[in-house]
Amino acid sequence: MQAIPAACRWRALGGWLLWALVIIGLDQLSKAWVSGSLGYAERIHLLPVFDLTLLFNTGAAFSFLAEGGGAQRWLFTGIALVAAILIMRWLYTHTGQRLLCLALASILGGAVGNATDRLAHGHVVDFLLFYWRDWYFPAFNVADIAITCGAILLILDEILRGRRARHPQP
């Protein structure tokens, strides 16, 4: 395997960071629009199973540790910062693995989008609400979608990597 020159690595890293910035921008713009358009807990019924709403999450995914007394804000912001640094390092060292880098850049954009909320507001703005009758999936946002899609792509990348290792091409 041939070494990739540093200039190429930096250029590739810039492209993946641009993708992460697009996610952050879409996330923050959508949250600003919803926050400016709806009052807290107000709902706009769009489909029989989907509403737009304005909710605040002081915890992690699915409001985990939401009742943490405020310290969770800094804990989750710190975790996002450490994750961002590790992801950027991983992106730089694996520039030739496009699916892996797409997954990592998506997770990076989502993590920074939610961390931005925590720093600016002390909570994450959630607004996409899916439900069926009396069952509700926890509200989420664009950053959460990016993190989830990134995680799915990471799993897919690992499955494909395992298949390539078991069945190498001549």
TORMARSE-507180 format. One line per 10 residues: number of its first residue (from 1); their letters; for each residue x, z, y of N, C-alpha, C, O. Coordinates in pm, 1 decimal, decimal comma, m for minus. Each point is the difference from the previous one (the first is absolute). Example, Ala and Ser with C-alpha at 12.3 -4.5 7.8 and 13.67 -1.06 7.14 Angstrom:
BEGIN
1> as> 1319,0/780,0/m569,0/m89,0/0,0/119,0/90,0/0,0/120,0/103,6/66,5/m1,9 ~ m138,6/m138,5/106,9/82,0/6,0/119,0/m77,0/73,0/109,0/50,9/16,9/110,8
END
This chain:
BEGIN
1> mqaipaacrw> 84,3/0,0/m118,3/m84,3/0,0/118,3/88,6/0,0/124,3/93,2/79,7/10,1 ~ m121,8/m167,0/82,3/81,5/m18,4/119,1/m42,1/96,2/110,8/m118,9/24,6/20,2 ~ 217,3/29,5/51,3/m28,2/92,6/110,7/m64,6/m75,2/116,2/36,8/m113,7/29,8 ~ m131,2/176,8/33,9/m69,3/m59,7/115,1/72,7/44,9/126,0/20,2/119,8/20,3 ~ 19,9/m215,8/65,9/71,2/37,4/124,1/m84,1/93,5/87,3/m122,8/m7,3/0,9 ~ 191,4/94,6/71,8/m67,6/98,6/84,5/m90,8/m67,2/103,3/m109,0/50,5/26,8 ~ 150,5/m161,2/30,9/m83,3/m68,3/100,7/m133,3/m43,9/m60,8/m104,4/9,0/64,7 ~ 108,6/m56,1/m188,3/m124,7/m40,3/m67,9/m87,8/120,8/m29,8/m122,4/m6,0/11,3 ~ 187,2/116,1/m49,6/m76,3/122,2/m26,6/m70,9/48,2/126,5/m117,0/38,0/m5,2 ~ 187,0/m39,4/118,6/m60,3/46,7/125,0/m114,5/m91,1/43,2/m102,3/47,0/49,7
11> ralggwllwa> 120,6/m178,8/m69,2/m105,9/m95,1/35,9/m122,7/23,8/m88,3/m112,6/1,8/49,7 ~ 133,8/16,6/m180,5/m111,5/26,7/m90,7/m67,3/132,7/34,5/m122,7/9,6/1,1 ~ 203,6/92,4/26,9/m56,2/129,1/38,7/m87,5/m15,4/124,4/m107,8/58,8/8,3 ~ 154,3/m137,6/87,5/m78,9/m24,3/122,1/m135,1/m61,1/m30,8/m100,3/36,4/61,5 ~ 96,4/m129,3/m156,5/m127,8/m61,0/m39,1/m94,6/100,8/m62,7/m119,6/0,0/28,9 ~ 173,3/86,1/m115,2/m85,2/101,7/m64,2/m45,1/104,2/101,2/m112,6/49,1/m7,4 ~ 198,9/m15,1/101,2/m40,6/95,3/104,2/m106,3/m61,8/90,8/m88,1/70,4/49,4 ~ 96,0/m200,9/m27,7/m103,8/m68,5/77,9/m134,8/10,7/m71,8/m102,3/24,2/64,1 ~ 101,6/m42,0/m196,1/m123,4/16,5/m77,3/m55,6/141,9/16,2/m120,0/18,5/19,9 ~ 208,6/81,1/m28,5/m42,7/138,8/18,1/m58,3/19,7/140,4/m99,7/70,5/15,9
21> lviigldqls> 160,7/m132,1/85,6/m51,2/11,0/137,4/m137,1/m65,8/14,5/m84,2/49,9/74,7 ~ 60,6/m159,8/m144,1/m131,9/m64,0/2,1/m104,7/96,6/m55,8/m108,6/14,2/56,3 ~ 141,5/51,2/m165,8/m92,2/97,8/m59,8/m25,5/114,8/97,6/m114,7/39,7/20,7 ~ 220,9/13,5/38,8/m14,6/109,3/96,6/m88,6/m44,3/115,6/m88,4/74,3/42,8 ~ 111,5/m194,3/7,6/m80,0/m51,7/111,6/m147,0/m13,7/m36,3/m87,0/43,6/75,4 ~ 58,4/m104,4/m191,2/m139,3/m14,2/m43,5/m65,2/135,9/m21,1/m116,0/20,8/35,5 ~ 191,5/70,8/m93,3/m51,4/134,7/m24,0/m33,6/68,8/132,4/m110,2/52,4/16,3 ~ 202,4/m52,2/75,9/m21,1/70,7/126,5/m107,6/m67,1/85,3/m79,1/68,6/64,7 ~ 75,3/m201,2/m64,1/m104,6/m70,3/75,8/m138,9/29,9/m57,4/m94,2/24,5/75,3 ~ 81,6/m26,5/m207,6/m130,6/27,1/m60,9/m43,3/144,5/26,0/m117,5/25,8/25,9
31> kawvsgslgy> 210,9/67,4/m32,6/m33,0/140,4/27,3/m39,2/20,2/146,5/m92,3/75,7/29,8 ~ 161,8/m142,8/60,4/m32,9/10,5/142,7/m139,1/m57,8/26,3/m77,7/56,8/76,7 ~ 47,0/m169,1/m140,0/m130,7/m61,2/20,2/m111,1/92,1/m50,0/m98,4/23,2/70,3 ~ 114,4/28,9/m191,3/m102,7/88,3/m56,6/m12,1/127,4/83,5/m110,6/45,7/28,9 ~ 224,9/11,4/9,5/m2,6/123,8/80,5/m67,4/m21,2/134,2/m65,1/90,9/51,5 ~ 79,6/m210,1/6,1/m63,9/m29,8/127,3/m144,8/m43,2/m11,7/m73,4/m0,3/98,7 ~ 32,2/m36,1/m219,3/m135,1/m53,0/m20,2/m97,6/99,7/m60,6/m121,0/m12,9/18,7 ~ 172,0/112,1/m91,0/m87,9/93,2/m70,3/30,0/143,7/39,9/113,6/34,5/32,4 ~ m215,9/47,5/m35,3/19,7/143,6/12,2/37,0/56,3/m135,8/m21,7/m64,3/m102,7 ~ 77,8/185,0/102,1/41,7/61,0/m125,7/m117,9/6,9/m97,9/m108,9/45,8/34,7
41> aerihllpvf> 133,0/m91,7/m156,3/m95,4/m0,6/m111,3/m116,9/m96,9/19,7/m89,0/m6,3/m84,8 ~ 87,6/m68,6/194,1/m101,9/m103,1/18,2/25,2/m109,9/m102,6/114,6/m30,2/m33,1 ~ m222,9/m29,3/m17,0/13,5/m103,5/m102,9/m73,2/m125,1/41,5/m108,9/5,5/57,2 ~ 170,2/m118,2/m86,8/m63,9/m130,5/16,6/m17,2/m58,7/m139,9/97,5/m28,8/m69,4 ~ m222,2/12,0/30,3/m31,9/m52,4/m132,3/23,6/m151,1/0,0/m63,7/m72,8/76,1 ~ 155,6/25,4/m161,6/30,9/m143,0/m7,2/m48,9/m64,6/m129,4/m49,0/m112,9/1,3 ~ 62,2/183,5/m111,3/m43,9/m49,5/m130,7/m68,5/115,0/m74,3/14,0/115,7/39,7 ~ m86,5/m145,6/m145,1/m64,7/109,1/m74,7/98,1/101,6/m59,0/m40,7/108,3/m41,9 ~ 168,6/m142,6/38,5/100,4/90,1/m57,7/115,4/28,8/96,3/99,5/60,5/m40,0 ~ m111,4/m102,7/165,8/113,6/10,2/92,2/m45,3/27,5/142,9/m89,4/m66,4/52,4
51> dltllfntga> 153,4/166,6/9,9/m22,8/32,7/141,4/134,2/8,6/71,6/102,8/30,8/m60,3 ~ m106,2/m58,7/189,1/110,3/38,3/88,0/m34,0/137,3/55,0/m115,0/25,8/35,7 ~ 211,8/60,9/m28,7/m21,1/133,9/51,5/127,3/46,5/68,1/103,5/m65,5/m12,2 ~ m108,7/174,6/81,9/119,8/57,5/61,1/17,7/141,0/m54,7/m78,4/90,3/29,3 ~ 182,9/m73,7/m109,1/30,2/130,1/m58,7/147,6/31,5/20,8/82,2/m90,8/13,3 ~ m49,2/217,7/m10,7/138,5/44,1/18,1/45,4/73,5/m124,8/m71,6/85,1/m52,6 ~ 190,4/m118,3/5,9/55,2/61,1/m119,7/129,7/71,8/37,7/98,2/m64,6/36,3 ~ m97,5/195,6/m44,7/120,8/76,5/30,7/87,4/17,4/m123,1/111,8/50,6/10,4 ~ m161,1/m92,0/m127,1/76,7/13,0/m123,1/65,4/m130,9/m39,7/24,6/m87,4/83,1 ~ 3,0/76,0/m211,9/58,0/m122,0/m55,1/m113,3/m82,5/m60,6/m115,3/12,6/41,3
61> afsflaeggg> 147,9/m96,3/m138,5/m100,5/m83,7/m64,0/m114,1/86,6/m53,0/22,4/105,9/m58,5 ~ m144,4/m153,1/80,3/m121,8/68,8/m43,6/m9,3/141,2/57,9/m56,4/89,7/m62,6 ~ 111,4/m71,0/181,0/m2,5/127,1/73,2/74,2/112,5/m72,1/m28,3/117,5/23,4 ~ 122,0/m152,0/m110,1/81,9/99,9/m68,6/73,3/84,8/103,3/65,4/m54,8/88,8 ~ m74,9/184,5/m98,3/59,5/98,2/91,7/m56,5/m6,7/142,2/66,9/40,2/95,1 ~ m187,2/m89,7/m80,5/m60,1/m9,8/133,0/m19,8/136,7/64,2/m2,4/11,7/122,5 ~ m11,5/90,2/m204,1/m20,9/135,8/51,2/131,8/76,5/8,4/1,3/122,1/m15,5 ~ 107,6/m191,0/39,4/132,2/61,9/m1,6/37,3/75,1/125,6/111,1/52,6/6,9 ~ m196,1/m44,5/91,8/26,9/78,2/119,7/88,6/m68,6/103,5/41,8/64,4/96,2 ~ m12,4/m191,5/m112,9/78,1/m73,2/99,6/141,7/m33,1/m42,6/57,9/m97,0/48,8
71> aqrwlftgia> m1,5/175,1/m138,0/136,9/m26,0/m45,2/8,3/m131,3/m77,2/105,0/m64,2/m1,6 ~ m214,2/23,7/m62,2/0,9/m123,2/m76,8/27,0/m121,5/88,3/51,8/m100,9/m48,0 ~ m86,3/109,3/176,6/27,9/m110,2/93,5/148,7/m30,9/m0,1/40,2/m115,9/m10,3 ~ 40,9/219,5/21,8/144,8/m18,8/6,8/57,9/m29,5/m137,4/96,2/m76,0/m11,6 ~ m153,2/134,9/m91,9/45,5/m27,8/m136,0/m18,2/m148,2/m31,9/93,8/m65,7/m45,2 ~ m214,3/12,9/68,6/m27,4/m139,2/m33,6/74,5/m96,4/92,8/39,3/m108,5/m42,7 ~ m20,0/146,6/167,4/79,2/m83,1/91,2/145,0/m4,2/m47,0/62,8/m105,8/1,2 ~ m9,7/220,7/m42,6/136,9/5,4/m51,8/16,2/m81,8/m126,0/98,8/m71,8/m15,6 ~ m195,8/82,0/m75,1/4,5/m79,5/m123,2/m1,1/m148,6/34,0/74,5/m77,6/m59,8 ~ m158,4/37,2/155,2/m6,4/m140,7/40,1/132,8/m45,8/59,8/43,9/m112,0/m25,9
81> lvaailimrw> 20,2/197,1/105,2/128,9/m36,1/60,3/107,2/m17,9/m107,4/73,7/m98,6/1,6 ~ m65,2/192,3/m93,6/98,2/m11,5/m109,1/m29,7/m123,7/m84,7/91,2/m74,4/m35,9 ~ m218,2/52,7/4,4/m38,4/m118,0/m78,1/36,7/m128,0/73,2/48,8/m94,4/m62,1 ~ m71,5/89,4/194,1/32,7/m119,7/78,0/149,6/m30,6/m6,9/39,2/m115,6/m16,3 ~ 43,1/217,7/28,3/145,5/m19,9/m7,0/40,4/m49,9/m138,4/78,8/m93,9/m11,6 ~ m132,0/155,9/m92,6/32,8/m42,0/m136,4/m49,2/m141,9/m27,7/70,4/m78,8/m63,2 ~ m190,1/46,4/109,8/m55,7/m133,7/m21,8/84,4/m104,8/72,3/27,3/m106,1/m56,1 ~ 14,3/134,0/179,5/82,8/m97,4/72,6/133,1/m22,2/m71,9/49,0/m112,8/m5,9 ~ 9,2/218,4/m48,3/123,9/m12,7/m78,0/m25,5/m84,7/m123,9/79,3/m87,9/m33,5 ~ m190,6/114,9/m34,2/m36,1/m74,3/m120,0/m24,7/m147,9/33,2/42,1/m88,4/m74,8
91> lythtgqrll> m109,3/62,2/185,4/m22,8/m138,1/42,9/132,6/m72,2/25,2/16,7/m115,5/m39,2 ~ 75,9/183,0/103,7/130,6/m59,6/31,4/78,7/m31,8/m127,3/65,8/m103,7/m8,0 ~ m72,5/192,0/m90,5/81,3/m19,2/m119,8/m66,1/m88,7/m105,4/65,8/m38,7/m96,6 ~ m193,8/5,6/112,5/m70,9/m82,1/m99,2/m63,8/m123,6/63,8/m109,7/m40,1/m38,9 ~ 176,6/m19,3/134,8/m59,3/m111,5/75,4/m38,6/m118,9/m86,8/m88,6/m76,7/37,9 ~ 151,8/59,3/m152,1/m30,3/m113,7/m86,0/m124,7/17,7/m83,6/m42,6/m94,6/m66,3 ~ m17,2/211,5/66,7/m118,1/28,2/m82,1/m124,7/m1,0/89,0/m40,2/103,2/53,6 ~ m18,4/m218,3/m39,4/m107,7/m19,6/97,1/m123,8/85,1/m26,9/m55,8/57,7/93,3 ~ 12,5/m49,0/m216,7/m120,2/78,2/m30,2/25,6/147,8/27,7/m84,7/68,0/58,0 ~ 199,2/m19,1/m98,6/36,9/138,3/27,6/3,1/25,5/150,7/m52,6/100,7/47,4
101> clalasilgg> 113,6/m191,4/26,9/11,0/18,3/145,3/m135,9/m7,9/68,4/m25,0/73,4/95,6 ~ m63,5/m161,4/m143,1/m135,6/m6,0/55,8/m71,5/132,6/m22,7/m67,5/51,5/89,2 ~ 83,1/3,1/m209,6/m62,1/129,1/m31,7/54,8/109,4/91,1/m76,4/76,2/59,2 ~ 208,0/m68,9/m48,4/62,5/104,7/80,6/m34,5/m12,4/148,0/m27,6/100,2/65,8 ~ 28,8/m222,3/m13,2/m31,9/m20,0/141,9/m146,1/35,5/28,4/m31,5/50,3/107,9 ~ m57,0/m76,0/m202,9/m141,0/35,4/17,0/m17,0/152,3/2,2/m73,1/54,1/83,0 ~ 140,8/13,2/m174,4/m4,1/146,6/m1,5/59,6/55,8/127,9/m53,8/94,6/57,5 ~ 163,8/m151,9/m12,9/64,0/44,1/124,5/m95,7/m13,2/118,3/m15,8/94,4/77,5 ~ m47,6/m209,7/m63,0/m93,2/m20,4/110,6/m115,7/97,8/m3,3/m39,4/53,8/103,5 ~ m15,5/m30,5/m222,6/m110,3/95,2/m12,2/42,8/141,9/30,4/m70,5/73,5/69,1
111> avgnatdrla> 185,5/m35,1/m120,4/48,7/137,2/23,1/27,5/24,1/148,6/m33,5/105,8/53,3 ~ 93,6/m203,0/12,3/28,9/16,3/142,9/m128,9/m4,3/81,4/m12,4/71,2/99,6 ~ m83,7/m153,7/m140,7/m129,0/m3,9/69,5/m69,7/134,4/m2,7/m50,0/46,2/102,6 ~ 46,1/16,9/m218,3/m64,4/131,4/m10,3/83,0/108,2/67,3/m55,9/91,8/60,0 ~ 188,6/m100,7/m68,9/86,5/98,4/67,3/m16,7/m8,3/151,5/5,6/101,7/69,1 ~ m26,0/m222,5/m18,0/m24,4/m18,0/143,1/m123,8/77,3/42,8/m0,1/65,5/104,3 ~ m105,6/m73,2/m185,1/m122,0/77,2/27,8/27,9/149,6/0,9/m42,8/71,8/90,4 ~ 114,7/m26,1/m191,4/28,9/143,9/m9,7/75,8/49,1/122,3/m29,5/106,9/53,6 ~ 127,6/m185,5/m9,6/78,4/40,0/117,4/m83,1/m5,3/127,5/9,0/89,5/84,1 ~ m89,3/m193,6/m69,7/m76,6/m19,2/123,5/m124,2/88,6/8,1/m34,7/48,2/107,8
121> hghvvdfllf> m31,8/m26,5/m220,4/m130,7/67,2/2,9/m7,7/128,6/m81,8/m92,1/79,7/18,1 ~ 188,4/m59,1/m108,2/m6,3/116,0/m89,0/m86,0/m25,4/m122,1/m21,5/91,0/m80,1 ~ m28,4/m213,4/64,1/m81,8/m38,4/m114,6/8,8/m151,3/m16,6/47,5/m71,1/88,5 ~ m93,5/24,3/m202,0/m5,6/m143,3/m26,6/m143,9/m46,4/22,2/m94,5/65,8/m43,5 ~ 78,7/m177,9/110,5/m132,1/m58,3/24,4/m39,1/m83,9/m121,8/71,6/m92,8/m37,7 ~ m184,0/125,5/m22,6/m55,9/m75,9/m111,7/m134,6/m57,2/43,2/m72,7/61,0/78,4 ~ 40,6/m179,6/m131,2/m125,1/m61,6/47,6/m68,9/m90,6/m100,4/m111,4/m44,7/27,2 ~ 170,3/15,5/m139,6/m62,7/m85,1/m100,8/m63,3/90,5/m105,5/70,0/76,0/m66,9 ~ m200,5/m84,0/52,2/m72,0/91,5/m88,3/m82,7/m79,2/m101,5/m94,0/m70,9/36,0 ~ 131,0/84,5/m162,9/m74,6/m62,5/m108,5/m75,3/108,3/m76,2/48,6/112,1/m15,2
131> ywrdwyfpaf> m167,5/m146,8/m32,2/m83,2/98,5/m68,7/m98,8/m70,9/m91,4/m21,5/m120,8/10,7 ~ m37,3/197,0/m99,2/m109,3/m47,1/m83,9/m96,4/115,5/m17,1/31,4/100,2/m64,2 ~ m147,9/m115,4/121,8/m103,6/103,1/m1,4/55,4/130,5/56,0/29,4/6,7/119,3 ~ m14,1/98,0/m201,8/51,2/128,8/48,5/150,2/16,0/m21,1/55,3/104,6/34,0 ~ 12,0/m205,2/m89,0/143,8/6,1/m24,8/74,9/m69,5/114,2/m34,8/m111,4/39,2 ~ 137,1/177,7/13,2/80,1/m54,6/109,5/146,6/m3,3/m38,1/54,9/99,8/m46,6 ~ 8,8/m214,5/66,2/145,4/m7,3/m12,3/56,0/52,1/132,5/m55,2/m32,5/105,0 ~ 161,6/111,2/m105,8/53,2/51,6/127,2/32,4/m114,0/97,3/54,5/m103,1/m39,3 ~ m88,7/123,4/165,4/25,8/m102,1/102,1/149,8/m27,1/8,5/82,3/87,8/m26,2 ~ m48,8/m211,3/63,4/140,1/m39,2/8,1/18,3/m100,0/113,1/m94,0/m27,6/74,7
141> nvadiaitcg> 215,3/m27,2/m61,7/33,2/m88,9/111,6/92,5/m111,8/m46,2/30,9/m9,7/m118,7 ~ 13,2/m73,9/210,9/87,2/m113,7/m31,4/133,4/47,9/m58,1/51,2/m60,7/m94,1 ~ 4,9/167,3/148,2/126,4/53,0/m52,2/m15,4/41,0/m146,1/88,9/m25,3/m81,3 ~ m200,4/87,9/48,0/m24,5/40,8/m138,2/m10,4/m121,3/m92,1/48,0/3,4/m113,3 ~ m110,5/m110,2/161,7/m9,1/m123,5/m78,4/139,8/m54,4/m26,0/30,9/m39,8/m112,3 ~ 53,4/37,7/214,3/136,2/m51,5/m15,1/80,0/83,6/m99,5/72,9/m54,6/m82,8 ~ m86,3/186,2/90,7/71,5/88,3/m93,4/m49,1/m24,2/m142,9/80,9/m9,2/m92,3 ~ m211,1/m1,1/73,9/m56,5/m22,5/m133,5/42,8/m135,0/m56,2/40,9/m9,4/m115,7 ~ m50,1/m94,8/197,5/43,4/m132,7/m45,7/149,3/0,5/m31,0/42,8/m60,3/m98,4 ~ 36,5/127,4/180,8/142,9/10,8/m25,7/29,1/70,3/m131,3/88,4/m41,9/m74,6
151> aillildeil> m161,9/148,2/45,8/18,7/72,3/m126,0/m36,8/m88,3/m119,4/69,5/1,0/m101,7 ~ m177,5/m76,6/113,6/m40,3/m91,6/m106,9/108,1/m106,0/m20,8/34,0/m32,7/m113,7 ~ 19,8/m20,7/223,0/106,7/m99,6/m10,7/126,8/58,5/m61,6/70,7/m69,6/m72,9 ~ m40,9/196,6/101,4/114,7/66,2/m63,7/m18,2/5,9/m151,3/93,1/m28,0/m75,6 ~ m212,3/64,0/32,2/m28,7/6,3/m143,4/11,9/m139,3/m62,0/60,8/m16,8/m105,7 ~ m119,4/m82,8/172,7/8,4/m137,7/m48,5/145,3/m45,5/m8,0/39,5/m62,4/m98,5 ~ 39,8/92,2/199,4/142,0/m37,6/0,5/71,9/63,3/m119,2/81,2/m65,7/m65,1 ~ m110,0/190,6/36,6/65,2/68,7/m112,0/m42,2/m61,0/m133,4/83,1/m16,2/m89,4 ~ m210,9/m17,6/74,9/m47,9/m65,1/m123,0/70,4/m133,6/m18,7/48,1/m30,1/m109,3 ~ m41,8/m49,8/214,5/65,7/m130,8/m7,9/149,4/14,3/m27,2/57,1/m79,1/m75,0
161> rgrrarhpqp> 5,4/177,6/134,4/142,7/24,7/m23,2/23,2/37,2/m146,9/96,6/m45,9/m61,1 ~ m183,5/127,8/5,2/9,7/36,4/m141,1/m16,6/m120,0/m91,1/72,4/m13,6/m98,6 ~ m166,6/m73,3/130,3/m20,6/m121,3/m80,6/122,1/m91,1/7,2/41,9/m56,4/m101,0 ~ 15,2/42,1/221,0/119,7/m84,8/14,2/116,7/57,7/m78,9/80,0/m74,6/m56,6 ~ m70,1/206,9/52,6/109,9/64,3/m74,7/m17,7/m21,3/m150,4/98,4/m18,4/m71,6 ~ m222,4/20,6/23,5/m26,3/m20,6/m142,6/8,3/m146,0/m41,3/32,0/m31,7/m114,5 ~ m61,3/m57,0/209,7/m3,0/m143,9/m29,9/83,8/m75,3/104,0/m55,7/m71,4/83,4 ~ 187,4/86,2/m87,2/84,5/m67,4/100,1/m7,1/m152,1/m12,6/m10,6/m55,4/m109,4 ~ 16,8/m9,0/224,1/0,3/m146,5/4,0/140,4/m50,7/m31,9/98,7/56,6/46,8 ~ m89,8/m163,6/m126,6/133,3/m53,2/m34,0/71,2/m60,5/118,6/112,3/m48,4/m13,6
END
